[in-house]
């Protein structure tokens, strides 16, 4: 007793320091998804991008990121999560350097694609490391709340950071800033995060399944992104969408038949895992789509500059931070994940309805800021609840897989919401312009309809939360499933 007691605070401190390192890596990845948006006009001027090709500075990253998340999460289970984290961090940091020194369009797009691979490998295993590092219910909820703050608030922080760096220095620094962060994070990860050997490739090295799901996700994300240029009913959209669907169906059929699947379908026996991922898809689609619509509104209707747009989204960052740090853990501990999730979704729904009434002559402090703050409050409570439920049905051998799954859901949801809301806003705005509305009125009208659609997504999320996630029973997989998972995870005796 006398020797065990003094060691406890050290172990606890090491785990929380390790969490800070993981969150730093996640923040760098999340920031990069939005920090580029503010710098796009400067990049276009310097490298001579056309309006259509400029979108690929963002799209190349999204396609690679969304395509390999699930595979990266499973590889973390098989070869070791820390190893995948460090490899991804190295790839991301080196690609950031190449992005920063790029002097041609082709080099920048290629480097952004590689950045997406590194970002996916880094972020896919973080949740898996968190849930295996923190085993107590209260401390795990607290750790997930901190992670969720970084994952959700990072988008608005990226807008602010992009505005500051682009205006104070130049666009190259939005990539160079990743270098010291990546190096320090890798150094600290080697010192603070324990190495895990993984299950071995023989426990689930499903090469064909990996190819099928990666192709399905990459083609699917590409299809969604391209709809803003070619439309939802074009031949290209129908062909690529059908290809992605067929690849995904083939993947599911294969996973149901082989002994060591990349994605063991038994993970979906948990209502918590299945329901939480559906809610994550719908919530993130509305959440990140609102960032895009709101950015355009602040820029073109309220005439905010790049730095002003970043500052304009501060209510989201501040309220997400306050809820995640101060309120999420005690509320979830007191009332449970499901009750907190339903309440948070209700707050986001009310905020989107208020934001959807945006007039042309809106006042930021009255018409915009309160809605953004309320969205942040809902997100700060909702994301920790969703992530806790999504990870609760996974065994230790599936933690990386469950982490990759929820991150894949988040990424695909964001891409889907952005594409659909942008398409709705553009179509409605064009119709209003044809009817004689000026530019600001047309943009406001398109934004209103897109935000109503986002509110509809939240209604769907509330429906899933009240039906699929209605049970208050423990969300862990049954003991039989855990034993099955452990047996499946064991390498063959030979």
C-alpha positions as CSV (number, residue, x, y, z in Angstrom):
1,X,0.0,0.0,0.0
2,X,2.7,2.4,0.9
3,X,4.5,1.9,-2.4
4,X,1.4,1.9,-4.6
5,X,-0.1,5.1,-3.4
6,X,2.6,7.6,-4.5
7,X,2.6,6.2,-8.0
8,X,-1.1,6.8,-8.7
9,X,-0.8,10.6,-9.3
10,X,2.1,10.1,-11.7
11,X,0.1,7.6,-13.8
12,X,-2.9,9.8,-13.9
13,X,-0.8,12.9,-14.9
14,X,0.9,10.9,-17.6
15,X,-2.5,9.9,-19.1
16,X,-3.8,13.4,-19.1
17,X,-0.6,14.7,-20.7
18,X,-0.9,12.0,-23.3
19,X,-4.5,13.1,-23.9
20,X,-3.2,16.6,-24.4
21,X,-0.8,15.3,-27.0
22,X,-3.5,13.4,-28.8
23,X,-5.8,16.4,-28.8
24,X,-2.9,18.6,-30.2
25,X,-2.6,16.2,-33.1
26,X,-6.4,16.2,-33.7
27,X,-6.5,20.0,-33.5
28,X,-3.8,20.3,-36.2
29,X,-5.8,17.9,-38.5
30,X,-9.2,19.6,-37.9
31,X,-7.8,23.1,-38.3
32,X,-6.4,22.1,-41.7
33,X,-9.9,21.2,-43.0
34,X,-11.0,24.9,-42.6
35,X,-8.0,27.1,-42.3
36,X,-7.4,26.9,-46.1
37,X,-10.9,28.3,-46.9
38,X,-9.9,31.8,-45.8
39,X,-6.7,31.7,-47.8
40,X,-8.2,30.5,-51.0
41,X,-8.4,34.0,-52.7
42,X,-4.7,34.6,-52.0
43,X,-3.8,31.1,-53.3
44,X,-5.8,31.7,-56.4
45,X,-4.0,35.0,-57.1
46,X,-0.5,33.6,-56.5
47,X,-0.8,30.2,-58.3
48,X,-3.3,31.2,-61.1
49,X,-6.1,28.8,-60.2
50,X,-9.4,29.1,-62.1
51,X,-12.6,29.3,-60.0
52,X,-13.4,25.6,-60.8
53,X,-9.9,24.2,-60.2
54,X,-9.5,26.2,-57.0
55,X,-12.0,23.9,-55.2
56,X,-9.6,21.0,-55.6
57,X,-7.3,22.6,-53.0
58,X,-10.0,21.6,-50.5
59,X,-11.4,18.6,-52.3
60,X,-8.2,16.7,-52.7
61,X,-7.8,16.7,-48.9
62,X,-11.4,15.7,-48.2
63,X,-11.3,12.8,-50.7
64,X,-8.2,11.2,-49.3
65,X,-9.2,11.9,-45.7
66,X,-12.7,10.4,-46.0
67,X,-11.5,7.5,-48.1
68,X,-9.0,5.9,-45.7
69,X,-10.3,6.7,-42.2
70,X,-12.0,3.3,-41.7
71,X,-9.0,1.4,-43.0
72,X,-6.6,3.4,-40.9
73,X,-8.6,2.8,-37.8
74,X,-8.6,-1.0,-38.3
75,X,-4.8,-0.9,-39.1
76,X,-4.4,0.7,-35.7
77,X,-6.0,-2.4,-34.1
78,X,-3.8,-4.7,-36.1
79,X,-0.3,-3.1,-36.1
80,X,-0.5,-0.7,-33.1
81,X,-2.4,2.5,-32.7
82,X,0.6,4.6,-31.7
83,X,2.5,3.4,-34.7
84,X,-0.3,4.5,-37.1
85,X,-0.6,7.8,-35.2
86,X,3.1,8.5,-35.6
87,X,3.2,7.5,-39.3
88,X,0.2,9.6,-40.1
89,X,1.6,12.5,-38.2
90,X,4.9,12.3,-40.1
91,X,3.1,12.0,-43.5
92,X,0.9,15.0,-42.6
93,X,3.8,17.2,-41.4
94,X,6.0,16.5,-44.4
95,X,3.0,17.1,-46.8
96,X,2.4,20.4,-45.0
97,X,5.9,21.5,-45.8
98,X,5.5,20.6,-49.4
99,X,2.2,22.5,-49.5
100,X,3.9,25.6,-48.0
101,X,6.7,25.6,-50.6
102,X,4.4,24.8,-53.5
103,X,4.9,27.1,-56.5
104,X,2.5,25.3,-58.9
105,X,-1.2,24.2,-58.8
106,X,-0.3,20.6,-59.5
107,X,2.2,20.4,-56.6
108,X,-0.2,22.0,-54.1
109,X,-3.1,19.7,-55.1
110,X,-0.9,16.5,-54.9
111,X,0.5,17.6,-51.5
112,X,-3.0,18.3,-50.2
113,X,-4.1,14.7,-51.3
114,X,-1.1,13.2,-49.3
115,X,-2.0,15.5,-46.4
116,X,-5.4,13.9,-46.4
117,X,-3.9,10.4,-46.1
118,X,-1.7,11.5,-43.2
119,X,-4.6,13.3,-41.5
120,X,-6.8,10.2,-41.7
121,X,-4.2,7.9,-40.2
122,X,-3.5,10.3,-37.4
123,X,-7.1,11.0,-36.4
124,X,-8.6,7.6,-37.0
125,X,-6.8,6.0,-34.0
126,X,-7.1,8.8,-31.5
127,X,-10.4,7.8,-30.0
128,X,-9.3,4.2,-29.8
129,X,-6.3,5.3,-27.7
130,X,-8.4,7.4,-25.5
131,X,-11.0,4.7,-24.6
132,X,-8.2,2.2,-23.8
133,X,-6.3,4.8,-21.8
134,X,-9.2,5.9,-19.7
135,X,-11.3,3.0,-18.4
136,X,-13.3,4.7,-15.6
137,X,-16.7,6.0,-16.6
138,X,-16.3,9.6,-15.3
139,X,-12.7,10.0,-16.6
140,X,-13.5,8.5,-19.9
141,X,-16.5,10.9,-20.3
142,X,-14.2,13.8,-19.3
143,X,-11.5,12.8,-21.8
144,X,-14.1,12.3,-24.6
145,X,-15.5,15.8,-23.8
146,X,-12.1,17.4,-24.2
147,X,-11.5,15.5,-27.5
148,X,-15.0,16.5,-28.7
149,X,-14.2,20.2,-28.0
150,X,-11.1,20.0,-30.2
151,X,-12.9,18.2,-33.0
152,X,-15.9,20.5,-33.1
153,X,-14.4,23.9,-32.1
154,X,-11.4,23.4,-34.4
155,X,-13.4,24.3,-37.5
156,X,-14.2,27.8,-36.3
157,X,-10.7,28.2,-34.8
158,X,-9.4,27.3,-38.2
159,X,-11.3,30.2,-39.8
160,X,-9.8,32.6,-37.3
161,X,-6.3,31.3,-37.6
162,X,-6.5,31.3,-41.4
163,X,-7.6,35.0,-41.4
164,X,-4.8,36.0,-39.0
165,X,-2.0,34.1,-40.8
166,X,-3.1,35.1,-44.3
167,X,-3.4,38.8,-43.4
168,X,-0.4,39.1,-41.1
169,X,2.0,37.0,-43.2
170,X,0.9,35.1,-46.3
171,X,-1.0,31.9,-47.3
172,X,2.1,29.8,-47.1
173,X,2.1,30.0,-43.3
174,X,-1.2,28.2,-42.9
175,X,0.8,25.1,-43.9
176,X,4.2,26.1,-42.3
177,X,2.5,26.4,-38.9
178,X,1.9,22.6,-38.9
179,X,5.7,21.9,-38.9
180,X,6.6,22.8,-35.3
181,X,3.2,21.4,-34.0
182,X,3.8,18.1,-35.8
183,X,7.4,17.7,-34.6
184,X,6.6,18.6,-31.0
185,X,3.5,16.3,-31.0
186,X,5.5,13.4,-32.4
187,X,8.3,13.9,-29.8
188,X,5.8,14.0,-26.9
189,X,3.8,11.1,-28.3
190,X,7.0,8.9,-28.2
191,X,7.6,9.8,-24.6
192,X,4.1,9.8,-23.2
193,X,2.0,7.3,-25.1
194,X,2.6,3.6,-24.5
195,X,3.4,1.5,-27.5
196,X,0.9,-1.2,-28.3
197,X,1.8,-4.1,-30.5
198,X,-1.6,-4.7,-32.0
199,X,-3.3,-7.9,-32.9
200,X,-1.1,-8.7,-35.9
201,X,-2.1,-8.6,-39.5
202,X,-3.2,-12.2,-39.4
203,X,-6.1,-11.1,-37.2
204,X,-7.8,-9.1,-39.9
205,X,-5.6,-8.3,-42.9
206,X,-8.5,-8.2,-45.4
207,X,-6.8,-6.7,-48.4
208,X,-9.7,-7.0,-50.8
209,X,-12.1,-5.6,-48.2
210,X,-9.8,-2.7,-47.6
211,X,-9.6,-1.9,-51.3
212,X,-13.4,-2.1,-51.7
213,X,-14.3,0.2,-48.7
214,X,-11.5,2.7,-49.6
215,X,-12.7,2.9,-53.2
216,X,-16.4,3.2,-52.0
217,X,-15.6,6.0,-49.6
218,X,-13.3,7.9,-51.9
219,X,-15.6,7.7,-54.9
220,X,-18.6,8.5,-52.7
221,X,-16.9,11.6,-51.3
222,X,-15.8,12.6,-54.8
223,X,-19.4,12.2,-56.1
224,X,-20.8,14.4,-53.3
225,X,-18.2,17.1,-53.9
226,X,-18.7,17.1,-57.7
227,X,-22.5,17.7,-57.4
228,X,-21.9,21.4,-56.9
229,X,-20.4,21.6,-60.4
230,X,-22.3,19.0,-62.4
231,X,-25.6,18.6,-60.4
232,X,-27.3,15.7,-58.7
233,X,-29.0,14.3,-61.8
234,X,-26.0,14.4,-64.2
235,X,-24.7,11.2,-65.8
236,X,-21.4,11.7,-63.9
237,X,-23.1,11.8,-60.5
238,X,-25.3,8.8,-61.3
239,X,-22.4,6.7,-62.6
240,X,-20.0,7.5,-59.8
241,X,-22.7,7.2,-57.2
242,X,-23.7,3.8,-58.4
243,X,-20.1,2.7,-58.5
244,X,-19.6,3.8,-54.9
245,X,-22.8,2.0,-53.9
246,X,-21.8,-1.2,-55.6
247,X,-18.4,-1.2,-54.1
248,X,-19.9,-0.6,-50.7
249,X,-22.4,-3.5,-51.1
250,X,-19.6,-5.8,-52.2
251,X,-17.7,-4.8,-49.1
252,X,-20.6,-5.6,-46.8
253,X,-21.2,-9.0,-48.5
254,X,-17.5,-9.8,-48.1
255,X,-17.3,-8.8,-44.5
256,X,-20.3,-11.0,-43.7
257,X,-18.6,-14.1,-45.2
258,X,-14.9,-14.1,-44.3
259,X,-13.3,-15.2,-41.0
260,X,-11.2,-12.2,-40.3
261,X,-13.1,-9.1,-41.6
262,X,-11.8,-5.6,-41.8
263,X,-15.1,-4.4,-40.3
264,X,-16.7,-7.1,-38.1
265,X,-20.4,-6.5,-38.6
266,X,-21.2,-7.7,-35.1
267,X,-20.1,-4.2,-33.9
268,X,-23.5,-3.0,-35.3
269,X,-25.4,-5.3,-32.9
270,X,-25.1,-2.5,-30.4
271,X,-28.0,-0.1,-30.8
272,X,-25.7,2.5,-29.3
273,X,-23.0,2.2,-31.9
274,X,-25.5,2.1,-34.8
275,X,-27.7,4.9,-33.6
276,X,-24.9,7.1,-32.5
277,X,-23.2,6.9,-35.9
278,X,-26.5,7.8,-37.7
279,X,-27.0,10.8,-35.3
280,X,-23.4,11.8,-35.9
281,X,-23.9,11.8,-39.7
282,X,-27.0,14.0,-39.5
283,X,-25.7,16.4,-36.8
284,X,-22.3,17.0,-38.5
285,X,-24.0,17.4,-41.9
286,X,-26.1,20.3,-40.5
287,X,-23.2,21.6,-38.3
288,X,-20.5,22.0,-40.9
289,X,-22.8,22.9,-43.7
290,X,-23.9,25.9,-41.5
291,X,-20.3,27.0,-41.2
292,X,-20.1,27.2,-45.0
293,X,-23.4,29.0,-45.4
294,X,-22.6,31.4,-42.5
295,X,-19.2,32.2,-43.9
296,X,-20.7,33.3,-47.3
297,X,-23.4,35.3,-45.5
298,X,-20.9,37.2,-43.3
299,X,-18.7,37.9,-46.3
300,X,-21.2,38.9,-49.0
301,X,-24.1,40.3,-47.1
302,X,-22.6,41.7,-43.9
303,X,-19.3,42.5,-45.7
304,X,-17.0,40.9,-43.1
305,X,-13.3,40.5,-44.2
306,X,-11.3,37.3,-43.7
307,X,-10.4,38.2,-40.1
308,X,-13.9,39.4,-39.3
309,X,-15.4,36.0,-40.5
310,X,-13.0,34.2,-38.1
311,X,-14.0,36.4,-35.2
312,X,-17.6,36.1,-36.2
313,X,-17.6,32.4,-35.4
314,X,-16.0,32.9,-32.0
315,X,-19.3,32.4,-30.2
316,X,-19.3,28.8,-31.5
317,X,-15.8,28.1,-30.3
318,X,-16.3,29.8,-26.9
319,X,-19.6,28.0,-26.2
320,X,-18.3,24.6,-27.3
321,X,-15.3,25.1,-25.1
322,X,-17.4,26.1,-22.1
323,X,-19.8,23.2,-22.4
324,X,-17.1,20.6,-23.1
325,X,-14.8,21.7,-20.2
326,X,-17.3,22.6,-17.6
327,X,-20.7,21.0,-18.2
328,X,-20.6,17.9,-20.5
329,X,-19.0,15.5,-18.0
330,X,-21.2,16.3,-14.9
331,X,-24.4,16.4,-17.0
332,X,-23.6,13.1,-18.8
333,X,-22.7,11.5,-15.4
334,X,-25.9,12.8,-13.8
335,X,-28.4,12.2,-16.6
336,X,-26.8,9.8,-19.0
337,X,-25.6,10.1,-22.6
338,X,-29.0,9.8,-24.2
339,X,-30.8,12.4,-22.2
340,X,-28.0,15.0,-22.7
341,X,-27.9,14.1,-26.4
342,X,-31.6,14.7,-26.9
343,X,-31.5,18.1,-25.1
344,X,-28.5,19.2,-27.1
345,X,-30.1,18.3,-30.4
346,X,-33.1,20.4,-29.3
347,X,-30.9,23.4,-28.7
348,X,-29.2,23.0,-32.2
349,X,-32.7,22.7,-33.8
350,X,-33.9,26.0,-32.2
351,X,-30.7,27.8,-33.1
352,X,-30.9,26.7,-36.8
353,X,-34.6,27.9,-37.0
354,X,-33.6,31.3,-35.6
355,X,-30.6,31.5,-38.0
356,X,-32.8,30.5,-40.9
357,X,-34.8,33.8,-40.7
358,X,-31.7,35.8,-41.6
359,X,-32.8,39.0,-43.4
360,X,-30.7,41.0,-45.8
361,X,-30.4,43.9,-43.2
362,X,-29.5,41.5,-40.3
363,X,-27.5,42.7,-37.3
364,X,-24.7,40.4,-36.3
365,X,-25.3,40.8,-32.5
366,X,-29.0,40.2,-32.7
367,X,-29.5,37.9,-35.7
368,X,-26.3,35.9,-36.0
369,X,-24.3,35.7,-32.7
370,X,-27.0,34.3,-30.4
371,X,-27.7,31.5,-32.9
372,X,-24.0,30.6,-33.2
373,X,-23.6,30.6,-29.5
374,X,-26.6,28.3,-29.1
375,X,-25.3,25.9,-31.8
376,X,-22.0,25.8,-29.9
377,X,-23.8,25.0,-26.7
378,X,-25.7,22.1,-28.4
379,X,-22.5,20.8,-30.1
380,X,-20.4,21.1,-26.9
381,X,-22.9,18.8,-25.1
382,X,-24.0,16.7,-28.1
383,X,-20.7,15.5,-29.5
384,X,-19.3,14.1,-26.3
385,X,-22.6,12.2,-25.8
386,X,-22.5,10.8,-29.4
387,X,-18.9,9.8,-29.2
388,X,-19.4,8.1,-25.8
389,X,-22.3,6.1,-27.2
390,X,-20.5,5.3,-30.5
391,X,-17.4,3.9,-28.6
392,X,-19.4,2.2,-25.8
393,X,-20.2,-1.0,-27.9
394,X,-16.6,-1.7,-28.8
395,X,-14.3,-4.2,-27.2
396,X,-10.6,-3.4,-26.6
397,X,-9.8,-5.3,-29.8
398,X,-12.2,-3.1,-31.8
399,X,-11.4,0.3,-30.3
400,X,-9.5,1.5,-33.3
401,X,-12.2,0.2,-35.7
402,X,-14.9,2.0,-33.7
403,X,-12.8,5.2,-33.7
404,X,-12.3,5.0,-37.4
405,X,-16.0,4.3,-38.0
406,X,-17.2,7.4,-36.0
407,X,-14.6,9.6,-37.6
408,X,-15.6,8.3,-41.1
409,X,-19.2,9.0,-40.3
410,X,-18.2,12.6,-39.2
411,X,-16.2,13.2,-42.3
412,X,-18.8,11.8,-44.8
413,X,-21.5,13.7,-42.9
414,X,-19.6,16.9,-43.2
415,X,-19.0,16.4,-46.9
416,X,-22.6,15.5,-47.6
417,X,-24.0,18.4,-45.6
418,X,-21.7,20.9,-47.3
419,X,-22.5,19.6,-50.8
420,X,-26.2,19.5,-50.3
421,X,-26.6,22.8,-48.5
422,X,-24.3,24.5,-51.0
423,X,-26.4,23.1,-53.9
424,X,-29.7,24.2,-52.2
425,X,-28.4,27.7,-51.5
426,X,-27.0,28.1,-55.0
427,X,-30.2,26.9,-56.7
428,X,-32.5,29.0,-54.6
429,X,-30.3,32.0,-54.9
430,X,-30.2,31.7,-58.7
431,X,-34.0,31.4,-58.9
432,X,-34.4,34.6,-56.7
433,X,-31.9,36.4,-58.9
434,X,-33.8,35.4,-62.0
435,X,-36.9,36.8,-60.4
436,X,-35.3,40.2,-60.0
437,X,-33.7,40.0,-56.5
438,X,-30.3,41.7,-56.0
439,X,-27.2,39.8,-55.1
440,X,-27.5,40.2,-51.3
441,X,-31.2,39.3,-51.3
442,X,-30.6,36.3,-53.5
443,X,-27.8,35.0,-51.2
444,X,-29.9,35.6,-48.1
445,X,-32.8,33.7,-49.6
446,X,-30.6,30.8,-50.6
447,X,-29.0,30.7,-47.1
448,X,-32.4,30.6,-45.4
449,X,-33.6,27.6,-47.4
450,X,-30.3,25.8,-46.8
451,X,-30.5,26.4,-43.0
452,X,-34.1,25.1,-43.0
453,X,-32.8,21.9,-44.6
454,X,-30.1,21.8,-41.8
455,X,-32.9,22.1,-39.2
456,X,-34.6,19.2,-40.9
457,X,-31.5,17.0,-40.6
458,X,-31.5,17.7,-36.8
459,X,-35.2,16.6,-36.7
460,X,-34.1,13.3,-38.2
461,X,-31.3,13.1,-35.6
462,X,-33.8,13.7,-32.8
463,X,-36.0,10.9,-34.2
464,X,-33.1,8.4,-34.2
465,X,-32.1,9.5,-30.7
466,X,-35.6,8.9,-29.4
467,X,-36.1,5.6,-31.1
468,X,-32.9,3.7,-31.8
469,X,-31.2,5.2,-28.7
470,X,-34.2,5.0,-26.5
471,X,-33.0,2.3,-24.1
472,X,-31.2,3.3,-20.9
473,X,-29.7,-0.1,-20.4
474,X,-25.9,-0.5,-20.5
475,X,-24.6,0.0,-24.0
476,X,-21.7,-2.5,-23.9
477,X,-21.7,-5.5,-26.1
478,X,-22.9,-8.6,-24.4
479,X,-20.4,-10.9,-22.7
480,X,-20.9,-13.5,-25.4
481,X,-20.0,-10.8,-28.1
482,X,-16.9,-9.8,-26.1
483,X,-15.7,-13.4,-25.9
484,X,-16.4,-13.8,-29.6
485,X,-14.4,-10.7,-30.3
486,X,-11.5,-11.9,-28.3
487,X,-11.5,-15.3,-30.0
488,X,-11.7,-13.6,-33.5
489,X,-8.8,-11.4,-32.5
490,X,-6.5,-14.3,-31.5
491,X,-4.0,-15.2,-34.2
492,X,-4.2,-18.7,-35.6
493,X,-2.2,-21.3,-33.6
494,X,-0.2,-22.1,-36.7
